[in-house]
Amino acid sequence: MKWSLAGAMIGALELCELAQVAEEVGFDGIAMPDSVFYPERVSAPYPYTADGKRMWSPETPMPDPFIAMAAMAAVTSRIRFYTNVFKLPLRDPLLTAKQVSTMAVMSRNRVALGVGLSWIPEEFTFTGTEMRTRGARTDEAIEIIKAVCAGRGPEWVEFHGKHYDFDALMISPAPEIPVPIYIGGHSEPGLRRAARLADGWMSVNTTKAELASAIDRLTELRDEYGRADAPFGVNVSPTDVRDLDGYRELETLGVTEIRVLPWYRYGVDVGDRQARLDSIRRFADEVIAQY
């Protein structure tokens, strides 16, 4: 089992220290969220709360994940960094591929890309992108990024799809090891996208029962797409598992990595920097070391 910290809603100036402590005590990764901006008015409900309201205020820090990951990679040597999740259809795939390939090389292959679609209509409107085609464009963008970051160094790539089309080009630097791509989300299209295109799947914050259902469906879909024997990671954030036995049960379900927020586990004031760091050390002693 691998263990990651969820780096959401932490001040930008605290992230590098957090990464150093997490690496020191044995965490394997840090997951960074993606939020381009906070619209004053949102015309769609937040899909992961019962009342459709977001759980954070407009001024909650959401540093750009790629910049944050690059900064944390510069002050660490082992721990990995990945997005959870990067709103890919809001961005140009070639520009994204350039950023990801550079981060992969400069971090010595310690980055991965977790991909999502975005549920906020205003994010598409205000960035001049189309929400209606977000799924199809994401599929094509994943193929483009996988081609650029295939793990063979710089090479000629071209792509001719419905939404993106370009002739042979080369992006350098490019990694010597493929950059893993994970898909987030519990919807049927999201699970199908993960089973068909990705190296793994990421859950939202949810219960063990919901995780078991999603993992069963992923198993069925991977078999359907002829990918049952391919390596596949399952990265989850369980809301009702808090002890070693529960974590071991998740492993038997097929979970390969667990994301945690130790400061919430121990009832720490999220604004207390030292208490947050202490909670990371405590979780490493009480869970990771014992596991």
PyMOL commands that set and color helices and strands:
alter all, ss='L'
color gray80, all
select helices_A, chain A and resi 12-25+65-74+88-90+93-106+121-127+134-148+188-197+208-224+244-253+262-265+273-288
alter helices_A, ss='H'
color red, helices_A
select strands_A, chain A and resi 2-6+29-32+80-83+86-87+111-116+156-160+165-170+181-184+200-206+233-238+257-260
alter strands_A, ss='S'
color yellow, strands_A
deselect
rebuild
show_as cartoon
